[in-house]
Amino acid sequence: MSEFTIIDTHCHLDIEAFDADRDAVWRRARENGVCDIVIPAVTADHWAGLLALCDTDPGLHPALGLHPVYLEQHAPGDPDMLPDAIARSRPVAVGEIGLDFAIRELDRERQVALLERQFDIAEDFGLPVILHVRKAHDDMIRLLQRRSLPGGTVHAFNGSIQQGLTYVEMGFKLGFGGMLTFERSRRLRQLVVQLPASALVLETDAPDLTVASHQGERNSPEYLPQVLQAMAEARGESPREVAGYTSANAREVFSLP
């Protein structure tokens, strides 16, 4: 068993990539010290399965939302179903939501409208949000500055230090995952050094964005200790110390027990 406990703040354990061995993956993750996993939704048709999975173990925590990359898969009525789903299931956050301006064919105006609708819902329920942001940090920050959200996480953060600190001022934690384990990720490592410890959380985004030792393979929450190790090495701190404050940050932002 691991000598520390850590939290994966962003892992898609519910999706098909884990259908063959989901229980074994979760068992190995726990053996490696992962005590809790936050599982964000991407489309409405995944909500029921995601919630059913989280009902099987108190260490699995659901977030419900509509992902911007799947814009064409969302039915017009899906945002209207979100408040009822939240009221029934009490997720830890609204997510995964956001803006993806890296994919040019995704309609930006529709993305913003979908995001604003979900911000309304998050505000109504007093829930944090899990943000997906690519090539859109300044736009996202402008939208957030007009809101009164109780914070959340910026998943796979790779913006500037100034953008990062602005998110932190608004109550957000910044997620770092497998990319931190690659030697070429010098800018990311510099970010985790410059940011305050109170801003940092660990994540995998499994099955995507895997660690360097499993390049080209499916990512898994069981690899989260490698992200922890990379963060500890970058900051010149012990893995136990980093495990302590990243877990505390995750519990704070998502109100985990």
C-alpha positions in Angstrom: 0.0 0.0 0.0 1.1 3.6 -0.6 2.5 5.7 2.2 0.3 8.7 1.2 -3.2 9.4 -0.1 -3.9 11.5 -3.2 -6.9 12.6 -5.2 -7.5 12.4 -8.9 -9.6 15.5 -9.6 -10.3 14.6 -13.2 -10.7 11.1 -14.5 -13.3 9.7 -17.0 -13.5 6.3 -15.4 -17.1 5.8 -16.6 -16.3 5.8 -20.3 -16.0 2.7 -22.6 -12.2 2.6 -22.5 -12.5 1.1 -19.0 -15.4 -1.3 -19.6 -13.2 -4.4 -19.7 -11.3 -3.8 -16.4 -12.8 -0.8 -14.5 -13.0 -2.6 -11.1 -9.4 -3.7 -11.5 -8.2 -0.2 -12.5 -9.9 1.3 -9.4 -8.4 -1.4 -7.2 -4.9 -0.7 -8.4 -5.4 3.0 -8.1 -6.4 2.6 -4.5 -3.4 0.4 -3.9 -1.2 3.2 -5.3 -2.7 5.7 -2.8 -5.6 7.2 -4.8 -8.4 7.6 -2.2 -10.9 9.6 -4.3 -11.7 10.3 -7.9 -13.8 13.1 -9.4 -15.5 11.8 -12.6 -16.8 14.6 -14.8 -19.4 14.0 -17.5 -19.1 14.9 -21.1 -22.6 14.3 -22.6 -26.1 13.8 -21.2 -26.3 10.2 -22.3 -23.4 9.4 -20.0 -25.0 10.9 -16.9 -26.9 7.8 -15.8 -24.0 5.4 -16.1 -21.6 7.8 -14.4 -24.0 8.3 -11.5 -24.5 4.5 -11.2 -20.8 4.0 -11.1 -20.3 6.6 -8.4 -23.0 5.0 -6.3 -20.9 1.8 -6.1 -18.1 3.4 -4.0 -17.9 6.4 -1.7 -14.5 7.4 -3.2 -16.0 8.1 -6.6 -17.6 11.5 -7.0 -19.7 12.6 -10.0 -19.8 16.0 -11.8 -22.5 16.6 -14.4 -22.2 18.9 -17.4 -22.0 19.2 -21.2 -18.5 19.3 -22.7 -17.8 21.9 -25.4 -15.9 19.5 -27.7 -19.1 17.4 -28.0 -21.2 20.4 -29.1 -22.8 18.5 -32.0 -23.8 15.6 -29.8 -25.8 17.7 -27.3 -29.5 17.8 -27.9 -31.2 21.2 -27.7 -33.0 20.1 -24.5 -29.9 18.7 -22.7 -29.1 21.9 -20.8 -32.7 22.0 -19.5 -32.3 18.5 -18.1 -29.2 19.5 -16.1 -30.9 21.2 -13.1 -33.2 18.2 -12.4 -30.3 15.8 -12.7 -28.3 17.9 -10.2 -31.2 18.2 -7.8 -31.6 14.4 -7.8 -28.0 13.3 -7.7 -26.1 16.1 -5.8 -22.9 16.0 -7.8 -19.7 17.7 -6.4 -19.5 20.1 -9.4 -20.9 21.1 -12.8 -18.5 19.8 -15.4 -16.8 19.2 -17.6 -17.8 22.5 -19.2 -15.8 25.2 -21.0 -14.5 26.7 -24.2 -12.3 25.0 -26.8 -11.1 27.5 -29.4 -8.3 25.1 -30.6 -10.8 23.2 -32.7 -11.7 25.7 -35.4 -14.9 24.0 -36.6 -16.5 24.3 -33.2 -18.9 27.2 -33.2 -17.6 29.7 -30.7 -20.9 31.5 -30.1 -22.7 28.2 -29.4 -19.9 27.2 -27.0 -20.2 30.5 -25.1 -24.0 30.2 -24.9 -23.8 26.6 -23.6 -21.2 27.6 -21.1 -23.2 30.6 -19.9 -26.3 28.4 -19.4 -24.3 26.0 -17.3 -22.7 28.8 -15.3 -26.3 29.9 -14.5 -27.1 26.4 -13.2 -23.9 26.2 -11.2 -24.7 29.6 -9.6 -28.2 28.5 -8.8 -27.0 25.4 -7.0 -23.9 27.0 -5.5 -21.7 24.4 -7.1 -18.1 24.7 -8.3 -17.3 24.1 -12.0 -14.8 21.9 -13.8 -13.4 23.9 -16.7 -12.0 22.7 -20.0 -10.1 25.6 -21.6 -8.0 25.5 -24.8 -6.8 28.6 -26.6 -9.5 30.6 -24.6 -8.1 31.5 -21.2 -8.6 35.3 -21.6 -12.2 34.7 -22.9 -12.9 32.4 -20.0 -11.5 34.8 -17.4 -13.7 37.6 -18.8 -16.8 35.5 -18.5 -15.9 34.3 -14.9 -15.3 37.9 -13.8 -19.0 38.7 -14.4 -20.0 35.7 -12.2 -20.3 34.8 -8.6 -19.3 31.1 -8.8 -17.7 29.3 -5.8 -14.6 28.5 -7.7 -13.7 25.1 -9.2 -10.8 23.6 -11.2 -9.2 24.5 -14.5 -8.4 21.1 -15.9 -5.0 20.5 -17.6 -4.0 24.1 -17.0 -1.3 25.3 -19.5 -1.9 29.1 -19.6 0.4 31.8 -18.4 1.4 32.5 -14.8 -0.7 35.7 -15.0 -3.8 33.8 -16.2 -3.2 31.2 -13.5 -3.0 33.7 -10.7 -6.2 35.4 -12.0 -8.0 32.1 -11.8 -6.6 31.5 -8.3 -7.9 34.9 -7.2 -11.4 33.8 -8.3 -11.2 30.7 -6.1 -10.0 28.2 -8.7 -7.5 25.4 -8.4 -5.3 24.4 -11.3 -5.1 20.8 -12.4 -1.8 19.2 -13.6 -1.5 15.7 -15.0 0.5 13.4 -17.1 2.1 16.1 -19.3 4.1 17.1 -16.2 6.0 13.8 -16.4 7.5 14.5 -19.8 11.1 16.0 -19.8 10.1 18.4 -22.6 7.3 20.0 -20.4 9.7 22.6 -19.0 7.1 25.4 -19.2 4.5 23.4 -17.2 7.1 22.5 -14.6 8.0 26.2 -14.3 4.3 27.0 -13.8 3.9 24.5 -10.9 7.0 26.1 -9.3 5.6 29.7 -9.7 2.1 28.9 -8.5 1.3 28.8 -4.8 0.8 25.4 -3.2 -2.8 26.3 -2.4 -3.6 26.5 -6.1 -2.5 23.0 -7.2 -4.4 19.8 -7.6 -3.5 16.5 -9.3 -5.4 14.8 -12.1 -5.0 12.2 -14.8 -7.7 12.9 -17.4 -7.6 9.2 -17.9 -7.9 7.5 -20.4 -6.3 10.6 -22.2 -3.1 12.5 -21.6 -1.1 9.7 -20.2 2.2 9.8 -18.3 5.6 9.5 -20.0 6.2 5.9 -18.9 3.0 4.8 -20.6 3.3 7.0 -23.8 1.0 5.7 -26.5 -1.1 3.7 -24.0 -4.4 4.2 -22.2 -3.9 6.5 -19.2 -5.2 5.3 -15.8 -5.8 6.8 -12.3 -3.3 4.2 -11.0 -0.5 6.4 -12.6 -1.4 9.4 -10.5 1.6 8.9 -8.2 3.9 9.6 -11.2 2.3 13.0 -11.6 2.8 13.6 -7.8 6.4 12.6 -8.1 7.0 15.0 -11.1 5.3 17.9 -9.2 7.4 17.2 -6.1 10.6 17.1 -8.0 9.8 20.4 -9.8 9.0 22.1 -6.6 11.8 20.6 -4.6 9.4 19.2 -2.0 8.7 15.7 -0.7 5.9 13.6 -2.3 4.3 13.3 1.1 4.1 17.1 1.4 2.7 17.6 -2.1 0.2 14.8 -1.5 -0.9 16.6 1.6 -1.7 20.0 0.2 -3.0 18.8 -3.2 -5.5 16.5 -1.5 -6.5 19.3 1.0 -7.0 21.6 -2.0 -9.2 19.1 -3.8 -11.3 18.4 -0.7 -11.8 22.2 -0.2 -12.9 23.0 -3.7 -15.2 20.0 -4.1 -16.4 19.8 -0.5 -15.2 16.2 -0.3 -15.6 14.3 3.0 
